[in-house]
Amino acid sequence: MLPLLGTEAGRAEIGRGAGGDRTVEVDRIAEAEALAELGELAERGEKFSVLSEEAGQVDFGASFPRILLDPVDGSRNAKRGLPVVGSMLALQEAPELEAVRAGFVVNTVSGERWHAVREGGMFRNGIRVAPARHTGEGRIEVLGLETSTRGLLATPAPVARVSRLRLLGSTAIAHAHTAAGGIDLSCGPTEHRLFDMAAGLLMNGEVGGVASDLEGRSLDRLPADLDTLTTVVCSAHRDLQEVALETLRR
């Protein structure tokens, strides 16, 4: 996949995926490679299904456990050759977000990787990430924002309260950095697929963080699939989550 990033061949459109986005050649190749690896598990007797952004539901002998697969998270970055492109996998025992039991995110360009197991902690490059400690007295120093220009203009209140803004272009990677402490608070002010957030939100919970929609409602009971859309605000620091929600209410 990497040789195709930022090339005409890599961004050649070949149709639309199950998630509704345009599928380009780099998406197709990344998904084919991932499904081939998962198919080898099925050949060894494992029974499961895969829900992939491009192919949709793929049956490997059982509806659940189900693997959520986003082979290229950050497709615009991939098409333009920007070096923030992720791959995301999450394992769920039932449709809801709260049933996600494991999550994995990798920056396919740098090789940096994050994973989490429910009640087993979060890890960055194999090293466990300690629960976050924040000493900024409610100050949001770095806000991660994943949205369009329209969404940015619609959320001036949180933006005005922060020192620095980061728009990475990959929801999965942004949420991994939020859980690991590089980003103080991550916000998706316009509706995005909960599917893309599944691994990162598990990581956030494993370091003691919290996530909700912009109204403060829990996301746990929502289906983590290709159809469910939601706004999101999340942080490894519960005090910053409250600061953000209070700012939004005003």
C-alpha positions as CSV (number, residue, x, y, z in Angstrom):
1,M,0.0,0.0,0.0
2,L,2.7,2.5,1.0
3,P,4.2,2.9,-2.6
4,L,0.7,4.1,-3.7
5,L,0.3,6.9,-1.2
6,G,0.1,10.3,-3.0
7,T,0.2,8.8,-6.5
8,E,-2.2,9.0,-9.4
9,A,-2.5,5.2,-9.4
10,G,-3.3,5.1,-5.6
11,R,-6.1,7.7,-5.8
12,A,-7.8,6.3,-8.9
13,E,-11.5,5.9,-8.0
14,I,-12.9,2.4,-8.5
15,G,-16.4,2.8,-7.0
16,R,-18.1,3.3,-3.6
17,G,-17.5,1.2,-0.5
18,A,-20.1,-0.1,1.9
19,G,-19.6,2.9,4.1
20,G,-20.7,5.2,1.3
21,D,-17.3,6.9,0.6
22,R,-15.6,6.7,-2.7
23,T,-13.2,3.7,-2.9
24,V,-9.8,4.4,-4.4
25,E,-7.1,1.9,-5.4
26,V,-5.2,2.3,-2.2
27,D,-8.3,1.4,-0.2
28,R,-8.9,-1.7,-2.3
29,I,-5.4,-3.0,-1.9
30,A,-5.2,-2.3,1.9
31,E,-8.5,-4.1,2.4
32,A,-7.6,-7.1,0.3
33,E,-4.4,-7.6,2.2
34,A,-6.2,-7.3,5.6
35,L,-9.0,-9.7,4.5
36,A,-6.4,-12.2,3.3
37,E,-4.8,-12.2,6.7
38,L,-8.1,-12.7,8.4
39,G,-9.1,-15.4,6.0
40,E,-6.1,-17.4,7.2
41,L,-7.6,-17.3,10.7
42,A,-10.8,-18.8,9.3
43,E,-8.8,-21.5,7.6
44,R,-7.4,-22.5,11.0
45,G,-10.9,-23.0,12.3
46,E,-11.8,-19.6,13.8
47,K,-15.4,-18.5,13.3
48,F,-16.2,-14.8,13.1
49,S,-17.3,-12.0,10.8
50,V,-15.7,-8.9,9.5
51,L,-17.4,-5.5,8.9
52,S,-15.1,-3.5,6.6
53,E,-15.5,0.0,5.3
54,E,-15.2,-1.0,1.7
55,A,-16.5,-4.6,1.5
56,G,-19.2,-4.4,4.2
57,Q,-20.1,-7.6,6.1
58,V,-17.9,-10.6,5.3
59,D,-18.9,-13.9,6.8
60,F,-16.2,-16.2,8.2
61,G,-18.6,-18.6,9.9
62,A,-20.3,-16.6,12.7
63,S,-22.0,-13.2,13.1
64,F,-20.0,-12.6,16.3
65,P,-17.4,-12.1,17.4
66,R,-17.1,-9.4,14.7
67,I,-14.0,-7.5,13.6
68,L,-14.4,-3.9,12.6
69,L,-11.9,-3.1,9.9
70,D,-11.0,0.3,8.5
71,P,-8.0,-0.5,6.3
72,V,-7.3,3.2,5.4
73,D,-8.4,5.7,8.0
74,G,-7.4,9.1,6.6
75,S,-8.1,8.5,2.9
76,R,-7.7,12.1,1.9
77,N,-4.2,12.1,3.5
78,A,-3.4,8.8,1.7
79,K,-4.5,10.2,-1.7
80,R,-2.4,13.3,-1.2
81,G,0.6,11.6,0.3
82,L,0.3,13.1,3.7
83,P,2.0,10.9,6.3
84,V,-0.9,10.5,8.8
85,V,-2.7,7.4,7.5
86,G,-4.1,4.8,9.9
87,S,-5.5,1.3,9.9
88,M,-8.0,0.4,12.6
89,L,-9.3,-2.9,13.9
90,A,-11.7,-3.5,16.8
91,L,-13.2,-6.8,18.1
92,Q,-16.8,-6.7,19.4
93,E,-18.9,-9.4,21.0
94,A,-22.2,-7.6,20.2
95,P,-23.3,-4.6,18.0
96,E,-23.0,-1.9,20.7
97,L,-19.9,0.2,21.4
98,E,-19.7,-1.1,24.9
99,A,-19.2,-4.6,23.5
100,V,-15.9,-3.7,21.9
101,R,-13.3,-5.9,23.7
102,A,-10.1,-5.0,21.9
103,G,-8.8,-2.3,19.6
104,F,-5.8,-1.7,17.4
105,V,-4.6,1.4,15.5
106,V,-1.4,1.8,13.5
107,N,0.0,4.7,11.6
108,T,0.9,2.8,8.4
109,V,3.5,5.4,7.4
110,S,5.5,5.7,10.7
111,G,4.7,2.3,12.1
112,E,3.6,3.7,15.4
113,R,0.9,1.5,16.9
114,W,-1.6,1.5,19.8
115,H,-3.8,-1.2,21.2
116,A,-6.1,-1.8,24.1
117,V,-7.9,-4.7,25.7
118,R,-11.0,-4.0,27.8
119,E,-10.0,-4.1,31.5
120,G,-6.5,-4.9,30.3
121,G,-5.1,-1.4,29.7
122,M,-3.8,0.5,26.7
123,F,-0.4,0.2,25.0
124,R,1.7,2.4,22.7
125,N,4.3,0.5,20.8
126,G,4.0,-2.3,23.3
127,I,4.5,-0.1,26.4
128,R,1.6,0.3,28.7
129,V,0.2,3.8,28.9
130,A,-0.5,5.0,32.5
131,P,-3.8,6.7,33.3
132,A,-3.5,10.3,32.4
133,R,-2.7,13.0,34.9
134,H,-3.5,16.6,34.1
135,T,-2.1,19.6,36.0
136,G,-3.4,22.4,33.8
137,E,-6.2,23.4,36.1
138,G,-8.9,22.9,33.5
139,R,-6.9,24.4,30.6
140,I,-7.1,22.6,27.2
141,E,-3.7,23.2,25.7
142,V,-4.1,21.0,22.6
143,L,-7.5,20.3,21.0
144,G,-7.8,17.7,18.3
145,L,-10.5,18.4,15.8
146,E,-11.8,16.1,13.1
147,T,-14.3,18.0,11.0
148,S,-14.9,19.9,7.8
149,T,-14.5,23.7,7.5
150,R,-18.2,24.0,8.1
151,G,-17.8,22.1,11.4
152,L,-14.9,24.2,12.5
153,L,-16.9,27.4,12.0
154,A,-19.8,26.0,13.9
155,T,-17.7,25.3,17.1
156,P,-16.0,28.6,17.9
157,A,-16.5,28.3,21.7
158,P,-14.2,25.3,22.3
159,V,-11.7,26.5,19.8
160,A,-11.5,29.9,21.6
161,R,-10.7,28.1,24.9
162,V,-7.6,26.2,23.7
163,S,-3.9,27.1,23.1
164,R,-3.3,25.0,20.0
165,L,-5.4,23.1,17.5
166,R,-4.5,19.9,15.7
167,L,-6.4,18.5,12.7
168,L,-4.7,15.2,11.8
169,G,-7.1,13.9,9.2
170,S,-7.4,10.4,10.8
171,T,-10.1,9.9,13.5
172,A,-8.5,6.6,14.6
173,I,-5.1,8.1,15.1
174,A,-6.4,11.3,16.7
175,H,-8.3,9.3,19.3
176,A,-5.2,7.1,19.9
177,H,-3.1,10.2,20.6
178,T,-5.9,11.6,22.8
179,A,-5.8,8.4,25.0
180,A,-2.0,8.4,25.0
181,G,-1.9,12.1,26.2
182,G,-0.6,13.9,23.1
183,I,-4.0,15.6,22.6
184,D,-5.8,16.9,25.6
185,L,-9.3,16.7,24.2
186,S,-10.6,15.5,20.9
187,C,-13.8,16.8,19.3
188,G,-15.9,15.8,16.3
189,P,-18.5,18.6,16.2
190,T,-20.2,17.2,13.1
191,E,-21.6,13.7,12.9
192,H,-19.1,11.0,12.0
193,R,-19.4,7.2,12.0
194,L,-19.0,5.6,15.4
195,F,-17.4,2.7,13.5
196,D,-14.2,4.8,13.0
197,M,-14.0,5.6,16.7
198,A,-14.4,2.1,18.1
199,A,-10.8,1.3,18.8
200,G,-9.8,4.8,20.0
201,L,-12.7,5.2,22.4
202,L,-11.8,1.8,24.0
203,M,-8.3,3.1,24.5
204,N,-9.6,6.3,26.0
205,G,-11.7,4.3,28.5
206,E,-8.7,2.1,29.4
207,V,-6.7,5.1,30.7
208,G,-9.6,6.4,32.7
209,G,-11.0,8.8,30.1
210,V,-14.6,9.5,29.1
211,A,-16.4,10.1,25.9
212,S,-19.9,11.5,24.9
213,D,-21.7,13.3,22.2
214,L,-21.7,17.1,22.3
215,E,-24.9,17.0,24.5
216,G,-23.1,14.9,27.1
217,R,-24.9,11.7,26.3
218,S,-23.0,8.3,26.5
219,L,-22.1,6.5,23.3
220,D,-21.9,3.1,24.9
221,R,-25.3,1.8,23.8
222,L,-25.0,2.9,20.2
223,P,-24.3,0.3,17.5
224,A,-20.7,0.6,16.3
225,D,-21.4,0.0,12.6
226,L,-21.3,1.7,9.3
227,D,-24.7,3.4,9.7
228,T,-24.5,5.0,13.2
229,L,-23.4,8.7,13.1
230,T,-22.7,10.8,16.1
231,T,-20.8,13.9,17.3
232,V,-18.1,13.2,19.9
233,V,-16.0,14.8,22.5
234,C,-13.5,12.8,24.5
235,S,-10.6,13.2,26.8
236,A,-8.3,11.1,29.0
237,H,-8.9,13.9,31.5
238,R,-12.4,13.9,33.0
239,D,-12.0,17.5,34.2
240,L,-11.3,18.7,30.6
241,Q,-14.3,16.8,29.3
242,E,-16.5,18.7,31.8
243,V,-14.8,22.0,30.7
244,A,-15.6,21.2,27.1
245,L,-19.2,20.3,27.7
246,E,-19.8,23.3,29.8
247,T,-18.3,25.5,27.1
248,L,-20.5,23.9,24.5
249,R,-23.6,24.4,26.7
250,R,-22.9,28.2,26.9
